[in-house]
Amino acid sequence: MNKSNRGPSDQTIVSGSDFLQLNIRDAPVGRRSDWLAEQLRLAIADRRLPIGSKLPATRVLAVELRVSRGVVTEAYQRLIEDGQAVGRGRNGTIVVAAPAAPPEAPQARPVASPPPGELFAAVPGADVFDSMRATPARIDLSPGTPDLAAFPRSAWLRAERSALASLSASDLGYGDPRGTPALRHAIANWLARNRAIRVDPNDILIVAGTAQTLSLLGQVLRDHGISAVAVEDPGSLGARQHLHNQRLDTPPVRVDSQGVRVDVLRDVAARAVLLTPAHQFPTGVVLSGARRRELMAWASESDGLIIEDDYDAEHRYDRPPVPALRSVLPDHVCYAGSVSKLLAPALRIGWVLVPPKYRDALVAAKRFADLGNAALPQLVLAQLMESGEMERQLRLLRTRHRRRRDTMVDAIRTHIPDAEVHGAAAGLHLMISFDAEFADTDLAAAALARGVKVQPLSWHSQHSPRPGLVLGYAASAPTAIIEGVAILGDVLRHLL
């Protein structure tokens, strides 16, 4: 077997939870319960776990950490004995008290291996790109779409009824353009639990997805005298389209196996850079700890702005969680997230955390754009986040997406054995590349003629890359994935 084509089943499964970014490898041998209890106490003290928040079920956290359920149960029991939590039977374990004087937050330390858009105009090939994207296909393996059939309709309806029942007449008027207080509070808690980001709810701006974040931010940066935003290469063509639409240049910065080349970024005439550090699009690489430190130095020395598209951060299968850049460098990172990959793109709900320097201007841009997102979907989403339904949805999606990822990797091994697979440890897509000379656009066009839609790698690169394809697997049934990859293999043989 080609070593470069090893799939996730050949890799070591690592233990970690998005909840508080816990990694059991950090626990001293023989003292896992002590370590876990201490991590929970620290999270309560620094308000990442506010009073009233519910801890994950012991069974769920034990599975994520790959420890016995007794380890988690014992840690929870210590919090209960300390008076910081209380067990409420089927309602779970609830945080009920915090220390009177929380200790000073520990200094953030660089992480050895972090993980990470959502988007698609004046870009070469944009007319072909938009035309092919709009063309229906019997089997659609385009990247960026989750399993939409898994949308939690029943949970959404329950939350919607609850939100309507408590809705006051004044809630139906024009509200705060930053978003409803309930959703901003829920997102602050979600980010603290799952992305190690501590933020005041008042500093969160609700937007219509990451696409609107880029459009609004483009206006603000241009008004602040910034005319260029460096982008990863390869990197999302759609993101470049949004920035170009705001008349911003997008100089490319090469990506290698450790992520963006910060040494190249230093030579680029741009005071801002757009990154997908948790799961780079489209290669799937994770920004390394060394590169993170270089990037922090660049931002501090040049007063640079890092636009962090936290792309696919939650969807990981074979590696531990990694904190967001925003969690270690808040004054220089504009953080963008959304529910497009967790629930559905159609909801058009996202959030952005902006450094104070740009915050008022971005809120003003949002107000003039649309006066703020629709309130009712925000209130429904807030209930899903606070009730634990979002975590349940994420666990469901991980199971389904992992199964489809494995199906696609196996199908590639069978039908396209010479392809090199990249970025399979996380996300909703993977990338394959070929050590051959042909136009990947020809391969994509021929596949579309056979009813299979994919994206050529060259669409997402400003330089001439090796030919390749970007393949999404989350939205297709396993049978469709197998058939689609088989057709790709047949088309490729004819092309070569």
Backbone torsions as a table, in degrees:
resi	resn	phi	psi	omega
1	MET	NA	137.3	176.8
2	ASN	-61.9	120.6	-175.7
3	LYS	-58.1	-36.8	-177.1
4	SER	-69.9	-14.2	-177.0
5	ASN	-100.9	17.0	178.9
6	ARG	-63.5	137.9	179.6
7	GLY	-95.6	-179.0	-177.0
8	PRO	-62.3	-25.7	-179.3
9	SER	-68.9	-15.9	178.2
10	ASP	-90.0	-3.8	-173.7
11	GLN	-98.0	160.2	177.6
12	THR	-76.2	128.6	177.4
13	ILE	-78.7	127.0	-177.7
14	VAL	-105.0	156.1	-172.8
15	SER	-105.0	125.9	178.2
16	GLY	-173.0	158.1	-179.4
17	SER	-128.4	140.7	173.5
18	ASP	-64.7	-28.4	178.7
19	PHE	-61.4	112.1	-179.8
20	LEU	59.7	15.0	179.1
21	GLN	57.3	39.1	-177.2
22	LEU	-74.2	135.3	175.4
23	ASN	-131.6	113.0	-172.9
24	ILE	-64.0	-17.2	177.0
25	ARG	-62.1	-22.6	-179.5
26	ASP	-78.0	-11.6	-176.6
27	ALA	-78.5	137.3	175.0
28	PRO	-61.9	146.2	-179.4
29	VAL	-59.7	129.8	178.0
30	GLY	80.1	1.0	-178.0
31	ARG	-130.8	40.3	-175.9
32	ARG	-66.4	-40.2	179.1
33	SER	-65.6	-41.3	177.4
34	ASP	-59.0	-46.4	-177.8
35	TRP	-63.0	-46.2	-178.5
36	LEU	-64.0	-42.9	178.3
37	ALA	-60.5	-40.1	-179.9
38	GLU	-67.1	-39.1	177.5
39	GLN	-62.7	-39.2	178.7
40	LEU	-68.2	-40.6	177.6
41	ARG	-60.9	-43.6	178.8
42	LEU	-61.4	-41.4	-179.6
43	ALA	-66.3	-34.9	176.2
44	ILE	-69.3	-41.1	-177.7
45	ALA	-64.5	-40.1	-177.3
46	ASP	-96.1	13.1	172.0
47	ARG	71.4	13.4	169.2
48	ARG	-66.3	-29.0	172.1
49	LEU	-114.0	90.0	-177.2
50	PRO	-72.2	162.1	177.1
51	ILE	-59.3	132.8	-178.1
52	GLY	99.7	-13.6	179.9
53	SER	-76.5	152.4	-176.6
54	LYS	-104.2	133.2	176.7
55	LEU	-76.1	153.1	177.1
56	PRO	-60.0	152.1	175.1
57	ALA	-56.4	141.8	-177.2
58	THR	-57.8	-39.1	179.9
59	ARG	-63.4	-42.8	-177.9
60	VAL	-66.0	-48.1	-178.4
61	LEU	-66.1	-35.9	178.0
62	ALA	-62.9	-40.7	178.6
63	VAL	-64.6	-44.5	-178.0
64	GLU	-65.1	-37.4	-179.7
65	LEU	-86.1	-10.1	-177.5
66	ARG	58.7	48.8	175.3
67	VAL	-126.6	170.4	176.3
68	SER	-69.9	152.0	179.6
69	ARG	-61.5	-28.2	-180.0
70	GLY	-62.5	-32.0	178.3
71	VAL	-61.2	-46.0	-178.3
72	VAL	-71.2	-42.9	180.0
73	THR	-58.6	-42.2	-180.0
74	GLU	-65.5	-40.5	178.9
75	ALA	-63.5	-42.5	178.2
76	TYR	-63.6	-40.2	-178.4
77	GLN	-61.9	-34.9	179.0
78	ARG	-66.8	-37.6	176.2
79	LEU	-65.7	-38.7	178.9
80	ILE	-64.8	-42.7	178.6
81	GLU	-65.2	-31.5	177.9
82	ASP	-76.8	-10.3	-177.8
83	GLY	83.5	10.3	-179.2
84	GLN	-92.5	-13.6	179.1
85	ALA	-145.3	162.4	177.7
86	VAL	-139.6	138.6	176.8
87	GLY	-87.8	128.7	-177.5
88	ARG	-120.2	44.2	175.2
89	GLY	59.8	-126.6	-177.0
90	ARG	-69.3	-14.8	177.6
91	ASN	-83.3	-2.5	173.9
92	GLY	92.2	-169.3	179.9
93	THR	-104.7	124.5	-171.6
94	ILE	-114.4	138.2	173.7
95	VAL	-74.9	125.4	-175.5
96	VAL	-121.7	-11.0	-178.3
97	ALA	-156.5	150.3	177.1
98	ALA	-128.9	158.3	176.8
99	PRO	-57.3	146.6	-179.6
100	ALA	-61.6	-37.6	-179.7
101	ALA	-125.7	95.2	-178.1
102	PRO	-62.3	140.9	179.4
103	PRO	-66.7	156.5	178.8
104	GLU	-60.9	135.9	-178.0
105	ALA	-60.7	136.6	179.3
106	PRO	-66.2	151.9	178.1
107	GLN	-61.9	132.8	177.1
108	ALA	-67.5	135.8	179.9
109	ARG	-116.1	146.9	-179.1
110	PRO	-59.1	145.1	-179.0
111	VAL	-100.2	142.3	-174.5
112	ALA	-63.8	-37.9	-175.9
113	SER	-146.0	86.6	176.6
114	PRO	-73.6	168.9	176.5
115	PRO	-94.4	NA	NA
116	PRO	NA	NA	NA
117	GLY	NA	-161.1	-168.1
118	GLU	-63.4	7.0	-158.4
119	LEU	-125.8	166.5	170.0
120	PHE	-147.3	NA	NA
121	ALA	NA	117.1	-163.2
122	ALA	-109.5	73.2	179.2
123	VAL	-128.5	139.7	177.9
124	PRO	-54.5	129.3	178.8
125	GLY	81.5	6.3	-176.1
126	ALA	-65.1	-34.4	-179.9
127	ASP	-64.7	-42.4	177.4
128	VAL	-65.5	-42.4	-179.6
129	PHE	-57.7	-52.2	-177.4
130	ASP	-66.3	-35.9	179.3
131	SER	-65.2	-46.4	-179.2
132	MET	-68.2	-35.6	179.2
133	ARG	-63.6	-34.4	-177.2
134	ALA	-82.8	-12.0	-178.1
135	THR	-76.8	123.8	178.3
136	PRO	-69.8	152.5	178.9
137	ALA	-141.3	150.0	179.6
138	ARG	-63.8	-38.4	177.4
139	ILE	-124.6	113.2	-176.4
140	ASP	-105.2	107.1	177.4
141	LEU	-106.5	31.1	175.7
142	SER	-68.6	146.9	-180.0
143	PRO	-79.8	161.7	167.8
144	GLY	100.1	-0.3	-178.7
145	THR	-115.8	130.2	177.6
146	PRO	-79.7	-176.1	177.0
147	ASP	-75.6	93.3	-174.7
148	LEU	-68.2	-23.4	177.1
149	ALA	-67.4	-16.7	-179.0
150	ALA	-89.7	4.7	179.9
151	PHE	-54.4	131.2	-174.6
152	PRO	-77.7	75.3	-174.1
153	ARG	-60.7	-45.0	-177.6
154	SER	-64.6	-44.3	179.0
155	ALA	-64.3	-38.6	179.6
156	TRP	-64.6	-43.8	-179.9
157	LEU	-63.6	-41.3	178.0
158	ARG	-61.8	-45.1	-179.6
159	ALA	-66.0	-35.9	179.9
160	GLU	-67.0	-43.0	177.6
161	ARG	-61.7	-41.5	179.6
162	SER	-64.8	-42.0	-180.0
163	ALA	-64.6	-42.3	179.6
164	LEU	-65.7	-36.2	-178.4
165	ALA	-64.7	-32.0	-178.0
166	SER	-100.0	4.3	-176.6
167	LEU	-75.5	127.6	176.3
168	SER	-88.5	164.9	179.4
169	ALA	-60.8	-38.2	-178.5
170	SER	-67.0	-25.3	178.9
171	ASP	-66.2	-16.7	-178.9
172	LEU	-88.2	1.0	178.6
173	GLY	-91.1	-169.8	175.8
174	TYR	-71.2	127.1	-177.2
175	GLY	-106.5	-163.5	178.2
176	ASP	-68.2	125.8	179.6
177	PRO	-62.3	-16.5	177.1
178	ARG	-73.3	-17.5	-177.1
179	GLY	119.2	168.1	-178.8
180	THR	-69.0	142.3	177.3
181	PRO	-57.1	-35.6	-177.9
182	ALA	-62.3	-44.0	-178.7
183	LEU	-72.4	-38.6	179.6
184	ARG	-63.9	-36.8	177.0
185	HIS	-67.4	-42.4	-179.8
186	ALA	-64.5	-39.9	179.6
187	ILE	-67.5	-39.1	177.3
188	ALA	-58.1	-43.3	178.0
189	ASN	-67.5	-41.0	179.4
190	TRP	-61.0	-46.5	-178.9
191	LEU	-66.0	-36.3	178.2
192	ALA	-65.9	-41.5	-178.4
193	ARG	-72.1	-43.3	-167.0
194	ASN	-106.6	-19.3	-177.2
195	ARG	-128.0	10.2	177.3
196	ALA	57.8	29.8	179.1
197	ILE	-107.4	124.0	174.5
198	ARG	-104.1	122.1	-175.8
199	VAL	-146.4	145.0	174.2
200	ASP	-73.6	131.9	178.8
201	PRO	-52.9	-30.8	179.6
202	ASN	-67.3	-15.1	-179.7
203	ASP	-96.1	6.0	179.7
204	ILE	-98.6	135.1	175.7
205	LEU	-114.9	124.7	177.3
206	ILE	-84.6	131.9	-178.0
207	VAL	-132.5	173.6	178.8
208	ALA	-89.8	63.3	177.7
209	GLY	84.4	171.6	-179.2
210	THR	-64.6	-27.6	177.3
211	ALA	-58.4	-45.7	179.3
212	GLN	-69.8	-33.5	175.5
213	THR	-54.2	-48.3	-178.2
214	LEU	-65.3	-39.4	-179.7
215	SER	-66.4	-47.2	180.0
216	LEU	-66.5	-43.0	-178.5
217	LEU	-65.7	-35.6	177.2
218	GLY	-58.3	-43.4	177.4
219	GLN	-60.0	-46.7	-175.8
220	VAL	-65.7	-44.0	-179.1
221	LEU	-64.2	-40.4	179.1
222	ARG	-62.3	-40.5	178.0
223	ASP	-66.3	-22.8	177.2
224	HIS	-92.7	13.4	174.9
225	GLY	85.0	10.8	178.5
226	ILE	-95.8	121.2	-174.4
227	SER	-108.6	-3.8	-177.7
228	ALA	-144.2	141.3	172.7
229	VAL	-123.6	114.0	177.9
230	ALA	-65.7	147.2	-179.1
231	VAL	-132.3	156.5	177.2
232	GLU	-67.3	147.1	176.3
233	ASP	-133.8	113.3	1.8
234	PRO	-71.5	156.2	179.9
235	GLY	-160.9	169.4	-172.4
236	SER	-58.9	122.1	173.4
237	LEU	-62.7	-38.1	179.7
238	GLY	-61.2	-40.7	178.4
239	ALA	-62.5	-42.4	177.4
240	ARG	-61.4	-38.2	179.2
241	GLN	-60.8	-42.8	179.5
242	HIS	-64.7	-40.7	179.1
243	LEU	-68.7	-40.7	176.9
244	HIS	-63.5	-34.3	178.9
245	ASN	-63.5	-23.1	175.7
246	GLN	-96.2	16.0	176.5
247	ARG	61.4	38.6	175.6
248	LEU	-108.0	138.6	173.7
249	ASP	-75.4	154.4	-179.1
250	THR	-131.6	72.6	178.4
251	PRO	-62.2	137.0	-176.5
252	PRO	-82.5	146.4	173.8
253	VAL	-127.1	123.5	-174.2
254	ARG	-61.5	147.7	174.6
255	VAL	-114.0	134.7	174.2
256	ASP	-123.3	-160.4	-174.4
257	SER	-68.0	-12.9	177.6
258	GLN	-106.5	4.0	-179.2
259	GLY	107.5	-156.6	-175.7
260	VAL	-64.6	142.5	179.0
261	ARG	-82.6	99.2	-176.6
262	VAL	-67.8	-29.6	176.7
263	ASP	-63.3	-34.3	176.2
264	VAL	-73.6	-38.7	178.9
265	LEU	-57.4	-37.0	-179.4
266	ARG	-63.2	-26.2	-178.3
267	ASP	-91.9	-2.6	-178.2
268	VAL	-92.4	139.5	-179.1
269	ALA	-82.1	72.6	178.8
270	ALA	-149.0	135.5	178.3
271	ARG	-95.2	1.6	178.3
272	ALA	-139.4	152.7	179.2
273	VAL	-142.0	137.9	177.1
274	LEU	-100.6	124.5	-175.8
275	LEU	-131.1	153.1	170.4
276	THR	-120.9	73.3	-168.7
277	PRO	-73.6	-24.8	-176.7
278	ALA	-77.6	-32.2	177.0
279	HIS	-158.7	90.0	-170.4
280	GLN	-58.7	132.3	176.3
281	PHE	-97.3	124.3	9.4
282	PRO	-105.0	-1.5	-169.5
283	THR	-74.0	-24.1	-179.1
284	GLY	81.5	4.8	-179.0
285	VAL	-73.1	158.1	179.3
286	VAL	-106.4	132.5	178.6
287	LEU	-62.6	122.1	-174.7
288	SER	-72.3	164.5	178.6
289	GLY	-61.5	-41.1	179.5
290	ALA	-62.7	-42.5	179.4
291	ARG	-67.0	-35.3	176.5
292	ARG	-59.7	-44.5	-179.7
293	ARG	-64.2	-40.4	176.7
294	GLU	-62.4	-41.1	-178.5
295	LEU	-66.0	-40.3	177.9
296	MET	-63.8	-39.2	178.2
297	ALA	-64.7	-42.8	178.3
298	TRP	-59.3	-46.9	-177.3
299	ALA	-64.4	-40.8	-178.5
300	SER	-70.0	-41.8	-176.5
301	GLU	-72.6	-35.7	-174.3
302	SER	-105.0	4.6	-172.9
303	ASP	53.4	40.8	-177.4
304	GLY	-82.0	159.0	179.1
305	LEU	-112.2	128.0	175.0
306	ILE	-103.0	119.6	175.1
307	ILE	-94.7	109.1	-175.3
308	GLU	-98.4	104.6	171.4
309	ASP	-86.7	105.5	-173.8
310	ASP	-78.2	59.8	-170.7
311	TYR	-70.0	122.8	174.0
312	ASP	62.0	17.8	-174.8
313	ALA	-60.2	-34.8	-176.2
314	GLU	-78.1	-23.6	-173.7
315	HIS	-92.3	84.4	-179.8
316	ARG	-128.6	148.3	-173.0
317	TYR	-126.6	-39.8	-171.3
318	ASP	-127.2	29.0	176.4
319	ARG	-155.0	158.5	-178.0
320	PRO	-74.3	163.3	176.8
321	PRO	-69.1	156.3	179.5
322	VAL	-133.1	135.1	-179.9
323	PRO	-62.1	154.1	175.9
324	ALA	-73.1	154.5	175.4
325	LEU	-58.5	-35.7	-179.1
326	ARG	-58.2	-29.6	-176.5
327	SER	-70.0	-19.1	-178.4
328	VAL	-115.5	-11.8	-177.3
329	LEU	-144.8	61.5	-171.8
330	PRO	-63.1	-30.7	-175.5
331	ASP	-76.1	-10.5	-178.5
332	HIS	-125.7	8.6	-177.2
333	VAL	-121.8	126.8	169.6
334	CYS	-98.6	113.1	-171.3
335	TYR	-100.8	129.2	-179.8
336	ALA	-122.9	130.8	176.3
337	GLY	-141.1	169.2	178.9
338	SER	-160.7	173.9	176.2
339	VAL	-102.2	12.2	-176.7
340	SER	-60.5	-36.2	-178.6
341	LYS	-95.0	-11.6	178.6
342	LEU	-93.7	-35.5	-179.2
343	LEU	-121.5	-72.9	179.5
344	ALA	-168.9	140.3	176.2
345	PRO	-60.1	-29.8	-175.2
346	ALA	-62.9	-20.9	179.9
347	LEU	-67.8	-28.5	-179.4
348	ARG	52.9	53.6	176.7
349	ILE	-127.3	124.1	175.4
350	GLY	-144.0	-178.9	180.0
351	TRP	-145.7	155.4	179.1
352	VAL	-141.1	136.5	174.7
353	LEU	-112.1	121.9	-172.9
354	VAL	-117.3	141.3	173.0
355	PRO	-56.3	149.1	-175.9
356	PRO	-51.3	-31.7	-177.5
357	LYS	-56.8	-33.2	-175.0
358	TYR	-112.0	-1.5	-167.5
359	ARG	-63.9	-51.4	-176.6
360	ASP	-62.4	-39.2	-179.3
361	ALA	-66.3	-36.5	-179.2
362	LEU	-70.9	-39.8	176.8
363	VAL	-61.9	-40.8	178.4
364	ALA	-64.4	-40.7	178.6
365	ALA	-63.0	-39.8	177.9
366	LYS	-64.9	-42.6	-178.9
367	ARG	-61.1	-44.7	-178.9
368	PHE	-73.9	-20.8	179.9
369	ALA	-74.7	-46.7	-174.0
370	ASP	-157.1	9.3	-179.3
371	LEU	66.4	6.4	178.2
372	GLY	112.4	155.3	178.6
373	ASN	-65.6	158.2	176.0
374	ALA	-57.7	136.2	-171.9
375	ALA	-74.9	-41.3	-172.8
376	LEU	-61.0	-48.6	176.8
377	PRO	-59.2	-32.9	177.6
378	GLN	-63.8	-42.8	-178.7
379	LEU	-67.4	-36.0	177.5
380	VAL	-65.8	-46.1	179.9
381	LEU	-62.2	-38.5	178.5
382	ALA	-58.8	-42.1	179.3
383	GLN	-66.0	-39.7	178.2
384	LEU	-62.3	-40.3	-178.8
385	MET	-69.2	-40.7	-174.9
386	GLU	-80.1	-21.2	-176.6
387	SER	-88.0	-10.7	-176.3
388	GLY	94.3	-3.5	-179.3
389	GLU	-63.8	-33.6	-178.9
390	MET	-66.9	-40.7	176.6
391	GLU	-63.7	-39.6	177.5
392	ARG	-63.5	-41.1	178.1
393	GLN	-62.8	-40.9	179.8
394	LEU	-63.5	-41.8	178.7
395	ARG	-63.6	-40.3	177.8
396	LEU	-62.3	-46.6	-178.1
397	LEU	-63.8	-39.9	180.0
398	ARG	-58.7	-43.4	-179.3
399	THR	-63.2	-47.0	-177.7
400	ARG	-69.5	-42.9	-178.7
401	HIS	-66.8	-39.1	179.0
402	ARG	-60.7	-43.5	-179.7
403	ARG	-61.4	-41.2	-179.6
404	ARG	-72.9	-34.9	174.3
405	ARG	-60.1	-47.1	179.5
406	ASP	-61.3	-39.4	178.1
407	THR	-61.2	-43.3	-178.4
408	MET	-67.6	-42.5	179.9
409	VAL	-62.4	-43.2	178.6
410	ASP	-63.5	-39.6	179.7
411	ALA	-66.3	-37.1	177.6
412	ILE	-65.3	-43.1	177.8
413	ARG	-58.0	-37.5	-176.5
414	THR	-78.2	-46.1	-169.6
415	HIS	-102.8	-21.1	178.8
416	ILE	-133.3	62.3	-170.1
417	PRO	-64.5	-20.8	-179.3
418	ASP	-86.5	-3.3	-180.0
419	ALA	-77.9	144.2	174.7
420	GLU	-98.8	126.4	-176.4
421	VAL	-92.9	134.2	179.8
422	HIS	-127.1	144.0	168.1
423	GLY	70.9	31.0	-176.6
424	ALA	-84.1	-7.9	-174.5
425	ALA	-76.2	-11.7	-177.4
426	ALA	-159.5	172.2	172.4
427	GLY	91.7	-169.8	179.9
428	LEU	-116.2	6.4	-179.3
429	HIS	-147.1	167.7	167.7
430	LEU	-137.9	164.6	-179.5
431	MET	-117.2	140.2	172.1
432	ILE	-122.0	144.8	177.8
433	SER	-130.4	162.1	-174.3
434	PHE	-128.5	141.1	173.8
435	ASP	-92.5	69.8	-176.1
436	ALA	-155.5	167.7	-179.0
437	GLU	-110.1	103.0	172.4
438	PHE	-162.9	166.4	179.9
439	ALA	-88.8	117.5	-179.0
440	ASP	-66.6	-22.2	174.9
441	THR	-65.3	-34.9	176.3
442	ASP	-65.5	-39.9	178.4
443	LEU	-63.3	-44.3	-179.7
444	ALA	-65.5	-40.8	-179.9
445	ALA	-66.1	-41.9	179.9
446	ALA	-66.8	-37.6	177.7
447	ALA	-65.5	-40.1	179.0
448	LEU	-62.2	-36.9	176.9
449	ALA	-63.4	-24.8	177.7
450	ARG	-94.5	5.3	175.5
451	GLY	93.5	14.5	-179.8
452	VAL	-121.2	122.4	-178.6
453	LYS	-101.8	127.2	176.2
454	VAL	-139.0	173.0	176.5
455	GLN	-116.5	128.7	176.5
456	PRO	-72.0	143.3	-179.7
457	LEU	-60.4	-34.5	-176.5
458	SER	-62.6	-23.5	175.3
459	TRP	-58.4	-33.3	-171.5
460	HIS	-101.4	15.4	-179.1
461	SER	-127.4	140.0	176.1
462	GLN	-92.9	-11.6	172.1
463	HIS	-106.6	-178.3	179.4
464	SER	-93.0	102.0	-178.2
465	PRO	-86.3	174.3	166.5
466	ARG	-61.1	147.8	177.1
467	PRO	-62.7	145.0	-179.1
468	GLY	-169.2	178.7	179.3
469	LEU	-135.3	150.0	172.1
470	VAL	-110.3	119.0	-170.5
471	LEU	-119.2	122.0	174.4
472	GLY	-91.5	140.3	-178.1
473	TYR	-122.0	-14.1	-169.2
474	ALA	-69.4	-31.7	-172.2
475	ALA	-94.4	1.9	-175.9
476	SER	-115.2	143.6	176.2
477	ALA	-67.6	152.1	-179.5
478	PRO	-53.6	-39.0	179.8
479	THR	-63.4	-39.4	178.6
480	ALA	-67.8	-37.9	178.5
481	ILE	-61.7	-47.3	-178.9
482	ILE	-61.5	-46.1	-179.7
483	GLU	-64.7	-43.0	-178.9
484	GLY	-62.0	-44.8	179.6
485	VAL	-66.5	-37.2	177.2
486	ALA	-61.4	-41.2	177.3
487	ILE	-65.1	-40.6	177.3
488	LEU	-59.0	-44.5	178.8
489	GLY	-60.8	-41.5	179.3
490	ASP	-66.0	-43.6	178.8
491	VAL	-62.2	-40.7	-178.2
492	LEU	-64.9	-42.6	178.6
493	ARG	-60.6	-41.0	178.1
494	HIS	-67.2	-37.8	-178.4
495	LEU	-66.5	-38.2	-177.2
496	LEU	-84.0	NA	NA
